[in-house]
Amino acid sequence: MSVATRVASSAGSLWQRAHQGRRGWIGAGCATALILLSLLFVPLDGRARADWLQFLGRFHPLLVHLPIGLIVLLPVLETWGLRRPSLREAAGLVLQLALATCLVAILFGLLLAYGGGESGSTVTRHLRGGILLAIELLFCMAVRRTWLQTRHWRAYFTLLAALLLTLVWTAHQGGSLTHGSGYLTHYLPPALKRYVAPSAVSSHPNSFFAKHIYSVLDTKCVSCHGTNKEQGGLRLDSYESLMTGGKDGIVIAPYNPDGGLLLRKVTLPPSDPHFMPAEGRTPLTPDEIARIRAWVLAGASPDAASVPGLFIAGDGEEAPPPVGDYSALMGEIQQMQRLQGAKLIPVSTKPADGLILRTTDVAVTFDDSQLAKFQRFAPFIVEAELGRTAVTDDSIATLAQFKNLRALHLEGTAVTGRTLGKLSSLSQLSYLNLSATKVTKEDLTPLKSMPKLRHLYLFNTSAEPAAADNGIRSTQ
Amino acid sequence: MKQHPLCSDCEDKISPMDLPIPSGMKKEWAACESRRQFLGRTGKVLGWAALASLLGEASLHYRAFASDPNLQTGSGINNLALPHFAPKAKRAIYLFMSGAPPQVDLFDYKPNLVAQFNNDMPASVRGNQQLTGMTAGQARFPIAPAHWPFSQHGQTGTWISDLLPYTARMADDLTFIKSTNTDAINHEPAIMLMNTGSMNSGKPCLGAWLAYGLGNMNDNLPTFVVLQTKTNPKENNQPVSSRLWSSGFLSSEFSGIGLRSVGDPVLYLQDPAGVDRDTRRKMLDAVEEINRQTLAEVGDPETNSRIAQYEMAFRMQSSVPELTDLSNEPESTWDLYGPEAKSPGTFAYNCLLARRMAERGVRFTQIYKRGWDVHDNVVGNLPVLCQETDRGSYALVTDLRRRGLLDDTLVIWAGEFGRTVYSQGGLSQENYGRDHHPRCFTVWMAGAGVRPGVTYGETDEYSYNVVKDPVHVRDFNATILHCLGIDHNKFTYKFQGLDQKLTSPVPAFVVQGIVT
């Protein structure tokens, strides 16, 4: 370390003499760049050193925001300075400050990485990014003098653009170190996620592990036990490595929650030196621990879709899309009630929840022609209670227009099932009751393609599955 | 203005109705007169009446609002703005085990107690709790472990007593709360608290709140039906009274309508010989006309309820015979519910009726089964009680499921409190008794809105105190309302200067761990 101090002080004295001339500038710049480059060879051996190095190092995440702010400010001032020259004068100072704080941040970051025993590709990339930033800042300083004199802006602004890109990349590496690599994309809408974060989680993307265990590991564990870092020789970024365990032994013992290290360590008192996640990272919530425990207790399967007795909010079906606002039609809706006897009932006070078509009071007389009159409200109807009404196969075509239909009751009607295929266009339908109708097994084939159909009731039909004692529900 | 027939004072005073004031004010005055009649009859002090009309105006106003048939809920966007959010359950069936089933013998499995047979329960467990007069004087509190073995059932491995072989079959479909607790240690206050959220009478019960808030789904059947199970004289039957299904301060049309357990489900269901439907209709129209006149004169909102109830009774004359006609039930029904279900008044029969009512759009059905108050002879009585209720409960849930009704029906099984782990009276290997125990009891729910297979809450090793996730009766009721799309804190009714709600003014919380 004393060598480093001496080198740094000699570079400092070079800077003191730099204002004397162009050669002084080049000398000081090159010396600093050399020192910076030499930092690449500091051995990051993964050995933690709990001393003042690490104490200071932990100020890195704080200090690092100074150069970030200043570097972002720089192009703003320069661009704006094209119109208001006074701002350009400030830019010079900001540039110098950015360099100084950048160097300090690198120093503290190095202390953190060295003292905290960090290793792995992300740490290295983050360090390289920091050093590259500092060197780019040096270049900026050099080029800026020419720019001010010659107004030759292209080189300088290209450099600034490169500076910003480097900043974003480096900051992202740093963020991945603290928050885990999936932090940014975790809540990305699924449609976009496919492109950004290819999920190589497991071969069973809908398994309980993939959906509810891996996400915990990814956010809370993988930043230290993954591709970036492999502390304790342990990786938790795939099912296979999770089950393999690390240097200290197995972390998950199927059927035996207390047999593996993982659940033992996350449930230690936080003050315990073996408590995980270590180093003040966010601990697992009781809910997450309970989830892992239940999964282990049920055998820690990689492909089981659910764990008995355990439910997770928002799991399963994603919420159906909201229907349009029918408030404007309220007058007509009430008039329909008076004329037809069948009612359109709001599901809740929120119009987006849709309407229920209720025929209970007029079931006997409610037929195909009456249903057709409700076609006007089709986009708003999410549930059609047509059980024991007089509707026939002809109504199926009408119902196929009810695009937002989620539940359809046709029990005890004359529907035969010949036209059921038309329903397959109802992409939101999750409940279909065909009990006590004449449907046959063959009629149901077209329904297999319906993506959301979860509950199909066939009680008292020839298609009724051979009854298990209590279950007639057939779930796709 | 004509003098109200019951009012004897202010015979020669000027009536406000004759004054040149806006008709709205006259209406208000008329609406206040029911209070005035009362005071007029008791004190005959006009000053008091005036004061009462000033103070009582607000409450009477709301009362009139609730009873106005034009503001009936259930059709179109209603004035109550309910449900607050898309409900999971449209209707509920509440199997009420009056008398309090012993959780230690049925659901709350405590294998460690076997070794402690006849040991004294540590005083620290009981703490400073005040016991009932029935056991407070006991010299010792000997531990009575469950007399029957427990087994694990379903994929969830839920422990259930062998006394409930049918309930055990649906272990994976049920949501158990083992940490339910209540404030009351005696039947009447506890059963009132469970049903109305208050130990004092005068508050509307859960069913009445639902009828008021969500309205009917079938114009021809009551919104809220109460079914009594025939009592078994060998059991210790605590009385249940209409207070439990009363509408309290809500209009009386929201109170539960009881179907009789013996004979005709509704008395005088058939028109008398020689009276046809048209004659009956004409008579009712005339009665309604008279009632409307009375309403205009007296302004008592209960007149509205009376009109509504006459109409409901008329429609029930045709809908109830259809409801209770079981001749078209397929053979599979009897296979499921058992032959008992054919005899009216049994628990299984009531369960079958409840399913039929669910199909026909009855919003809330409550089945009372009395006799669970096993202070002594648990070994003799409990198997009978279980045998009477086990298959019916199972059949109901299963039948609802296979017909596709469990997706929007919530089934609830609960008593008013639990029973003690220590024996009341003598304890022997052959028999024991159990006293009332408010600190923990087990209830279950099934169907729409709750997570199947979940066991929520834990009790200590004596099944005496809750050690994890306590669920107060208020929380339990808040959770039921939640399943039906109601935020219990927003569902209020102004009465006696308070925004009254089912969960009382004490804070209550939806049990998030069990709702979907």
Interface residues (C-beta under 8 A of the other chain):
Chain A: P308 G309 L310 F311 A313 M330 I333 Q334 Q337 K343 I345 P346 V347 S348 T349 K350 D353 R358 T360 D361 G387 A407 H409 E411 Y431 N433 S435 H455 Y457 F459 N460 A467 D469 N470 G471 I472 R473
Chain B: G74 S75 G76 I77 A81 L82 P83 H84 F85 A86 P87 G154 Q155 T156 G157 T158 R169 M170 D172 D173 M217 N218 D219 N220 P330 S332 E359 R360 G361 T398 R401 R402 R403 G404 D407 D408 R451 G453 V454 T455 G485 T516
